[in-house]
Amino acid sequence: MQKLDLQTLEKKLWDCANVLRGELSSAEYKDYIFGLLFLKRMNDQFNLERKKLIKEYKNEGMDSETIDALIEDPSLYDTFFVPEQARWSKLKDLNFNIGPELDKAFKSIEDEPKNSELIGVLTTANYNDKERVPDSKLNQLLQIFDSMDLSNEGLEKPDILGDAYMYLIKMFADDGGKKGGEFYTPEEVKEVMVRVLKPEETESIYDPTVGSAGFLINSINYVKEQGGNYKNLQLYGQEINLSTWAIAKLNMLLHNAKGATIWKGDTIRDPKNREGSTLMTYDKVIANPPFSLKNWGKDIAQSNQYNRFNYGVPPKSYGDFAFVMHMVASMNSKGKMATVVPHGVLFRGGAEGKIRKKMLQDDLFEAVIGLPSNLFYGTGIPAAVIVLNKNKPEAKKDKVLFIEASKGYEKDGNKNRLTDENIEKIVDAYDKYKEIDKYANVIDLDEIKENDYNLNIARYVDTTEPEPEVDIESVVKRISDREEKLSRSKNKINDFLEELGFDKI
């Protein structure tokens, strides 16, 4: 039997999306598809393990009745245990009241103690909404998923399930426009940030606004590419949106990152990475927080619980530095972080100016990278990546690298996109940490201090082109030629006027 390849899997998943278009927005119907994808994956992998157990027990000479009893023991399975009510064989041919049966199936999975990691993950979508998702549509979805074997043996290679999941997340982000930005960061931006941080296999990594967990997945892939064992990574994240949190959990599981800790809740008002009165700290921290969030929790910051806001309290209408300071507090003594920020963070005054000044005086800033406009979903404004380091190497102390990469992109539909060449140029400039004409510059803190701690990239990287030299002789000759032509034309006109008996001009 031919194994399922990535292209076929992606097409079938998009067929599912087309079934649900119309009544539901992509922000809503993605939950239905993600849930069924995981349900079918669980069942196929469970059935694969089940068949192996049956074969093993038969070879040991056990009778069918004994085997049937044994294989219902959840502890025998390496992956999740699928209870009777959630088994695909009982669901795939349903024609009526499909929604209630699916809701019961997902609840039974979460209620199984063996599946404690799935509590709250699969029951975020309400399948029993016949007005918007009638039985006919759910039946179509079941038939599409029934045509695929999503077990490890049915896939061309194990990674394609996670790859297809990320494809679907990107497609929903494209489709969802502004809403898509709540859970998806463009792949190219994630690649730049992960390659700048260079996570290693034994390190801990934390994303306080984890979205669909893209940064954590990219960190896993980076460690794999470097020849490391990604299973030694310690992965953590927190997400405020319940539906997006469920997507992140499923994303990690479909990428075989079982054991990653993804909390749900408001990172500023209720940080989950806490130990008593302090925060847990990590080797690498990476995030794309919401831009200039209003009502982010200034009242919480003023009490400065967990010592997150030692540099000051950001203004009520701009939450950017609240997330930055939470990330700084979440770095260990050798920790390093990268986060996306709007450009205003680099130069705004007031409370933000004071926070920036103190952080610069503590020599936390390692690099500021200016990105092109219109990269992100939900906003067309240009953004920057700031890299902060609590353990800067000697050569980088009291210095900040500025990279002006805002012109390096290609058009991709109605968005801009970083190409592989653009990504390489940014990462190479960061790694070299030296001046590159009209692209990068290393600036001493003394100069930044003279500029009142303003980090506006244009102050430090001169991208202006020199005015072309003017060839005076050529200009004079062109003027002379033009005057000569005008004189000849004038003479012809006067000859013509004279013939007609009019005065010359």
C-alpha distance (Angstrom), angle and dihedral (degrees) to the residues before:
residue distance angle dihedral
M1 . . .
Q2 3.80 . .
K3 3.79 113.4 .
L4 3.80 121.3 -125.0
D5 3.81 113.6 -98.3
L6 3.79 127.5 -157.0
Q7 3.81 96.5 -106.0
T8 3.83 92.6 53.3
L9 3.79 92.3 45.5
E10 3.80 92.7 49.9
K11 3.81 91.2 49.7
K12 3.81 92.7 51.0
L13 3.80 91.9 48.5
W14 3.79 90.3 51.1
D15 3.81 89.1 48.7
C16 3.81 85.9 59.0
A17 3.80 90.1 53.5
N18 3.80 90.5 51.4
V19 3.81 90.3 53.9
L20 3.81 90.5 58.5
R21 3.79 99.6 41.4
G22 3.78 116.2 117.3
E23 3.78 111.6 38.1
L24 3.80 94.9 40.0
S25 3.79 131.1 51.4
S26 3.80 117.8 -130.7
A27 3.80 88.6 -108.2
E28 3.82 87.0 63.2
Y29 3.79 105.5 35.2
K30 3.80 95.2 48.4
D31 3.82 88.4 75.5
Y32 3.81 91.1 58.2
I33 3.78 93.2 51.1
F34 3.79 95.5 43.1
G35 3.81 90.6 50.2
L36 3.81 94.4 50.6
L37 3.80 91.9 43.9
F38 3.79 90.4 55.8
L39 3.82 92.9 42.6
K40 3.82 91.4 54.2
R41 3.81 91.9 44.4
M42 3.82 90.7 50.7
N43 3.80 92.2 49.1
D44 3.80 95.5 46.8
Q45 3.79 93.7 47.8
F46 3.82 90.8 43.8
N47 3.82 90.9 51.2
L48 3.80 90.4 49.1
E49 3.82 91.2 54.1
R50 3.80 90.2 42.6
K51 3.82 92.7 55.5
K52 3.80 91.1 49.1
L53 3.82 91.0 51.6
I54 3.80 92.2 48.7
K55 3.81 91.1 50.2
E56 3.80 91.1 47.8
Y57 3.81 93.2 49.8
K58 3.81 92.5 45.7
N59 3.79 89.4 53.1
E60 3.81 87.5 53.9
G61 3.80 88.9 56.2
M62 3.81 99.1 -109.6
D63 3.81 119.7 155.1
S64 3.82 122.2 -116.8
E65 3.81 95.2 -107.3
T66 3.80 92.6 54.7
I67 3.80 91.7 45.5
D68 3.83 92.0 49.8
A69 3.79 89.7 54.3
L70 3.80 95.2 44.8
I71 3.80 97.2 50.4
E72 3.81 90.5 59.2
D73 3.82 89.1 68.8
P74 3.86 106.1 107.9
S75 3.81 92.8 -156.2
L76 3.81 91.1 68.1
Y77 3.81 93.0 67.7
D78 3.81 124.9 87.3
T79 3.79 92.7 -156.5
F80 3.79 128.9 35.6
F81 3.78 124.2 -44.3
V82 3.82 117.0 -121.0
P83 3.83 112.5 -148.2
E84 3.81 120.0 -139.4
Q85 3.83 93.2 -100.9
A86 3.81 92.9 56.3
R87 3.80 99.1 47.3
W88 3.77 115.4 126.8
S89 3.80 93.4 -131.7
K90 3.83 88.4 64.1
L91 3.81 95.0 45.8
K92 3.80 108.0 37.4
D93 3.81 98.3 75.9
L94 3.81 97.9 42.2
N95 3.82 114.8 131.7
F96 3.83 103.3 169.5
N97 3.80 132.9 44.9
I98 3.79 89.6 5.1
G99 3.81 93.8 153.8
P100 3.83 96.9 59.5
E101 3.82 90.8 45.6
L102 3.81 91.4 51.7
D103 3.82 91.7 47.5
K104 3.82 89.2 51.7
A105 3.80 90.8 47.0
F106 3.80 93.2 53.5
K107 3.80 92.1 45.8
S108 3.80 91.5 50.8
I109 3.81 90.0 53.5
E110 3.80 92.0 51.4
D111 3.82 91.5 45.8
E112 3.82 92.0 57.0
P113 3.86 107.5 99.1
K114 3.82 90.5 -142.1
N115 3.82 88.2 63.6
S116 3.83 97.8 52.8
E117 3.81 90.5 134.0
L118 3.82 88.9 66.3
I119 3.82 98.4 55.1
G120 3.81 108.2 135.1
V121 3.82 93.1 0.7
L122 3.81 103.5 96.1
T123 3.80 100.3 35.4
T124 3.82 97.3 62.5
A125 3.83 92.4 97.3
N126 3.81 122.2 65.9
Y127 3.81 106.7 -140.9
N128 3.81 91.4 179.7
D129 3.81 97.0 81.8
K130 3.80 103.7 113.0
E131 3.79 93.9 173.9
R132 3.79 92.2 64.1
V133 3.80 103.2 19.8
P134 3.81 107.9 30.9
D135 3.81 123.9 -169.3
S136 3.80 90.7 -100.3
K137 3.82 91.8 62.3
L138 3.79 94.4 43.5
N139 3.81 88.9 49.9
Q140 3.81 89.9 53.7
L141 3.80 90.3 51.8
L142 3.81 91.4 49.8
Q143 3.81 90.6 51.4
I144 3.81 92.8 50.5
F145 3.81 91.9 50.6
D146 3.80 91.3 43.0
S147 3.81 88.9 61.3
M148 3.84 91.3 63.1
D149 3.80 132.4 72.5
L150 3.81 104.0 -148.5
S151 3.81 96.6 179.0
N152 3.80 118.6 113.3
E153 3.80 89.0 -102.7
G154 3.81 91.7 52.6
L155 3.81 95.1 52.5
E156 3.79 125.3 83.1
K157 3.81 86.9 -132.0
P158 3.83 131.1 -7.0
D159 3.83 94.6 -114.6
I160 3.80 95.8 62.9
L161 3.79 94.4 79.7
G162 3.79 91.4 59.1
D163 3.81 91.0 42.0
A164 3.81 91.3 51.8
Y165 3.78 90.3 48.3
M166 3.82 90.9 54.1
Y167 3.83 89.0 47.4
L168 3.79 89.6 54.2
I169 3.81 91.9 47.8
K170 3.82 90.1 52.3
M171 3.81 92.0 47.4
F172 3.81 90.3 51.6
A173 3.80 89.9 48.5
D174 3.84 90.4 51.6
D175 3.78 90.0 47.0
G176 3.78 95.1 42.9
G177 3.80 96.7 52.4
K178 3.78 110.3 -170.4
K179 3.82 92.6 8.6
G180 3.80 88.9 55.4
G181 3.78 90.5 64.6
E182 3.79 89.7 66.2
F183 3.77 92.7 71.9
Y184 3.80 108.5 15.6
T185 3.81 134.2 65.8
P186 3.83 115.9 -169.5
E187 3.80 111.0 -94.2
E188 3.81 93.3 -124.5
V189 3.81 93.2 55.3
K190 3.81 90.5 49.5
E191 3.80 89.8 50.6
V192 3.81 92.7 52.3
M193 3.80 92.9 49.5
V194 3.81 96.2 44.9
R195 3.80 91.9 47.2
V196 3.79 90.0 50.3
L197 3.82 91.8 51.6
K198 3.83 94.2 41.2
P199 3.82 99.3 -158.1
E200 3.81 116.5 -148.3
E201 3.79 127.3 -144.5
T202 3.82 98.1 -106.1
E203 3.80 95.4 46.2
S204 3.79 132.6 106.5
I205 3.82 117.3 -124.6
Y206 3.80 126.7 -166.0
D207 3.81 132.8 -171.1
P208 3.84 112.4 -172.7
T209 3.84 93.3 -167.9
V210 3.78 96.3 36.3
G211 3.83 100.5 169.6
S212 3.80 107.2 178.3
A213 3.84 90.7 -14.0
G214 3.81 95.2 -105.1
F215 3.82 94.7 145.9
L216 3.81 91.2 52.3
I217 3.82 91.4 48.2
N218 3.81 90.9 49.2
S219 3.81 89.5 49.9
I220 3.82 89.1 53.6
N221 3.81 90.6 50.0
Y222 3.82 92.2 47.4
V223 3.81 92.1 53.0
K224 3.83 89.5 48.5
E225 3.82 90.8 51.1
Q226 3.81 90.1 52.0
G227 3.80 89.8 54.1
G228 3.81 94.8 -107.0
N229 3.80 129.6 134.5
Y230 3.81 106.4 -105.1
K231 3.80 90.8 -164.1
N232 3.81 87.7 74.1
L233 3.81 90.6 62.4
Q234 3.80 116.9 104.4
L235 3.79 106.4 -141.7
Y236 3.81 127.0 -165.2
G237 3.79 136.7 169.8
Q238 3.79 144.4 157.4
E239 3.81 129.3 -147.5
I240 3.81 129.3 -174.4
N241 3.83 98.7 -159.3
L242 3.82 112.0 79.4
S243 3.80 96.1 -149.4
T244 3.81 92.3 46.8
W245 3.82 90.6 46.8
A246 3.82 88.5 55.9
I247 3.82 90.0 50.3
A248 3.82 90.0 51.3
K249 3.81 91.8 50.6
L250 3.80 92.3 49.2
N251 3.81 91.2 44.6
M252 3.79 91.5 56.1
L253 3.80 92.1 47.0
L254 3.81 93.4 48.5
H255 3.82 88.0 52.1
N256 3.83 89.8 53.1
A257 3.80 91.2 -111.3
K258 3.78 94.4 135.4
G259 3.77 110.3 166.0
A260 3.82 96.9 40.1
T261 3.79 111.4 136.5
I262 3.81 113.3 -128.0
W263 3.81 113.1 173.5
K264 3.79 125.8 -165.9
G265 3.78 122.0 -137.8
D266 3.81 145.5 71.2
T267 3.82 107.9 -49.9
I268 3.80 94.9 -154.4
R269 3.80 99.6 40.7
D270 3.80 97.2 33.9
P271 3.82 113.5 16.3
K272 3.80 110.5 -168.4
N273 3.80 95.3 -163.6
R274 3.77 91.6 82.1
E275 3.77 134.1 124.8
G276 3.78 109.8 -166.0
S277 3.80 108.2 -56.5
T278 3.81 95.6 -13.7
L279 3.80 137.0 61.6
M280 3.78 126.7 -106.9
T281 3.80 108.7 -111.4
Y282 3.79 132.2 -144.3
D283 3.80 143.2 -161.4
K284 3.80 94.6 -122.0
V285 3.81 129.9 22.7
I286 3.81 120.9 -171.7
A287 3.81 132.4 171.2
N288 3.78 151.0 147.8
P289 3.84 102.3 -144.9
P290 3.82 122.8 -170.1
F291 3.82 110.7 -79.1
S292 3.81 116.1 -106.4
L293 3.80 94.6 -20.5
K294 3.79 114.1 -159.3
N295 3.82 121.7 -140.4
W296 3.78 89.8 15.0
G297 3.82 94.2 157.7
K298 3.80 109.6 -75.5
D299 3.82 90.3 164.0
I300 3.81 89.2 60.9
A301 3.80 91.9 49.1
Q302 3.80 92.6 52.9
S303 3.81 91.2 62.4
N304 3.83 88.5 49.4
Q305 3.77 94.5 -150.4
Y306 3.83 112.3 -177.8
N307 3.84 89.9 20.1
R308 3.79 94.6 -93.6
F309 3.80 100.0 134.6
N310 3.80 102.8 50.2
Y311 3.81 91.0 129.6
G312 3.81 93.1 56.8
V313 3.79 143.0 -80.9
P314 3.83 117.4 -70.0
P315 3.82 119.5 -132.7
K316 3.80 117.4 -85.4
S317 3.82 94.3 -113.0
Y318 3.83 97.6 47.5
G319 3.80 115.8 56.9
D320 3.82 96.4 172.0
F321 3.79 97.4 104.4
A322 3.82 90.8 44.0
F323 3.80 88.9 66.3
V324 3.81 92.4 40.9
M325 3.80 91.8 53.5
H326 3.81 91.9 45.1
M327 3.81 87.2 54.7
V328 3.79 92.7 47.8
A329 3.82 89.9 51.1
S330 3.82 88.4 49.8
M331 3.83 94.1 56.7
N332 3.78 119.6 95.2
S333 3.82 121.5 -133.5
K334 3.82 91.9 -79.3
G335 3.80 94.1 34.2
K336 3.76 127.3 136.6
M337 3.81 129.8 -166.7
A338 3.80 141.5 -169.9
T339 3.79 124.5 -166.0
V340 3.80 138.3 169.1
V341 3.82 115.2 -118.1
P342 3.81 136.4 172.9
H343 3.80 112.7 -107.4
G344 3.80 91.6 -108.7
V345 3.81 88.6 75.8
L346 3.81 87.8 66.1
F347 3.80 98.0 57.0
R348 3.82 114.1 8.5
G349 3.81 113.6 123.5
G350 3.79 131.5 -148.1
A351 3.80 117.1 57.6
E352 3.80 91.5 -11.0
G353 3.81 91.8 52.6
K354 3.82 90.1 53.7
I355 3.82 92.2 49.0
R356 3.81 91.6 48.8
K357 3.81 91.4 48.5
K358 3.82 93.2 53.0
M359 3.80 92.4 46.7
L360 3.79 90.5 50.6
Q361 3.79 91.0 47.7
D362 3.82 87.3 54.7
D363 3.82 87.1 52.8
L364 3.81 94.7 -124.3
F365 3.81 98.4 137.7
E366 3.81 113.0 91.5
A367 3.81 101.8 163.3
V368 3.81 143.9 -0.1
I369 3.82 115.5 -157.5
G370 3.81 119.8 -168.4
L371 3.82 113.2 -147.5
P372 3.83 129.7 -160.8
S373 3.79 120.4 -92.6
N374 3.81 123.1 -103.6
L375 3.82 96.5 32.0
F376 3.79 97.7 119.2
Y377 3.79 132.1 68.5
G378 3.78 113.6 -111.3
T379 3.80 97.7 21.4
G380 3.79 137.0 55.8
I381 3.80 95.9 -163.7
P382 3.81 119.5 113.9
A383 3.79 115.7 -106.3
A384 3.78 135.9 -163.2
V385 3.78 135.6 -142.6
I386 3.79 116.1 -133.8
V387 3.80 120.1 -160.6
L388 3.80 117.1 -156.8
N389 3.79 125.0 -173.2
K390 3.81 130.5 -170.9
N391 3.81 90.8 -166.2
K392 3.79 106.6 42.7
P393 3.81 114.5 -180.0
E394 3.80 115.7 -112.9
A395 3.81 93.5 -103.1
K396 3.82 91.3 57.9
K397 3.79 99.5 43.8
D398 3.81 116.0 122.0
K399 3.80 89.2 7.5
V400 3.80 137.0 100.1
L401 3.79 125.8 -158.4
F402 3.82 116.0 -140.2
I403 3.81 119.4 -161.8
E404 3.81 119.7 -171.0
A405 3.83 103.1 -157.7
S406 3.81 98.2 148.4
K407 3.82 94.9 113.8
G408 3.80 96.0 49.3
Y409 3.81 106.8 96.2
E410 3.79 145.5 91.1
K411 3.80 129.3 -132.2
D412 3.81 115.4 -101.3
G413 3.80 109.7 -177.6
N414 3.80 107.4 -62.6
K415 3.83 92.3 -20.0
N416 3.79 134.8 69.4
R417 3.79 120.5 -122.1
L418 3.79 136.2 -162.8
T419 3.80 111.1 -122.6
D420 3.81 124.0 -143.1
E421 3.81 87.3 -102.0
N422 3.83 91.7 53.0
I423 3.82 90.9 49.3
E424 3.81 92.6 49.1
K425 3.80 91.3 49.3
I426 3.83 92.7 52.4
V427 3.81 94.8 45.9
D428 3.81 92.2 44.2
A429 3.82 91.3 51.0
Y430 3.82 90.3 49.2
D431 3.81 92.8 48.2
K432 3.81 93.5 48.2
Y433 3.82 92.2 46.3
K434 3.81 94.4 -161.6
E435 3.78 140.4 107.4
I436 3.80 117.0 -68.2
D437 3.80 113.8 -175.6
K438 3.82 112.4 -100.0
Y439 3.82 91.4 -11.1
A440 3.81 113.9 61.1
N441 3.78 139.4 13.7
V442 3.81 136.1 180.0
I443 3.80 110.3 -138.5
D444 3.82 128.1 -165.9
L445 3.79 116.9 -125.7
D446 3.81 89.1 -121.0
E447 3.80 90.2 65.7
I448 3.81 91.0 46.5
K449 3.79 88.6 51.0
E450 3.83 89.7 52.9
N451 3.82 86.8 54.9
D452 3.82 90.0 55.2
Y453 3.82 91.7 -104.3
N454 3.79 91.6 -63.1
L455 3.84 111.5 157.3
N456 3.81 98.0 -169.0
I457 3.80 102.2 147.2
A458 3.82 94.0 -141.3
R459 3.82 89.2 65.9
Y460 3.78 92.1 62.0
V461 3.81 107.4 30.4
D462 3.80 114.6 56.5
T463 3.81 108.6 -151.7
T464 3.82 96.9 166.2
E465 3.79 116.5 124.7
P466 3.86 118.4 -135.1
E467 3.78 116.2 -106.3
P468 3.83 110.3 -101.6
E469 3.83 113.9 -104.1
V470 3.80 113.0 -102.6
D471 3.84 116.1 -127.6
I472 3.83 99.0 -140.4
E473 3.81 95.0 -171.1
S474 3.81 91.2 53.2
V475 3.81 91.6 49.1
V476 3.82 92.2 49.0
K477 3.81 90.9 48.9
R478 3.84 91.9 49.9
I479 3.85 90.3 50.6
S480 3.80 91.0 48.1
D481 3.83 92.2 49.1
R482 3.78 90.7 49.2
E483 3.84 92.2 49.4
E484 3.79 89.5 50.5
K485 3.83 91.6 51.8
L486 3.81 90.9 48.2
S487 3.82 90.8 50.2
R488 3.82 91.7 51.9
S489 3.78 91.5 48.1
K490 3.80 90.8 49.4
N491 3.80 91.3 51.6
K492 3.83 91.7 51.7
I493 3.81 91.2 49.7
N494 3.82 91.6 49.8
D495 3.84 91.8 49.4
F496 3.80 88.6 51.9
L497 3.84 92.6 47.6
E498 3.81 90.7 48.7
E499 3.82 91.0 53.9
L500 3.80 89.4 52.6
G501 3.79 92.0 48.1
F502 3.79 96.8 -111.2
D503 3.81 127.6 132.9
K504 3.80 117.6 -94.5
I505 3.80 120.5 -109.7
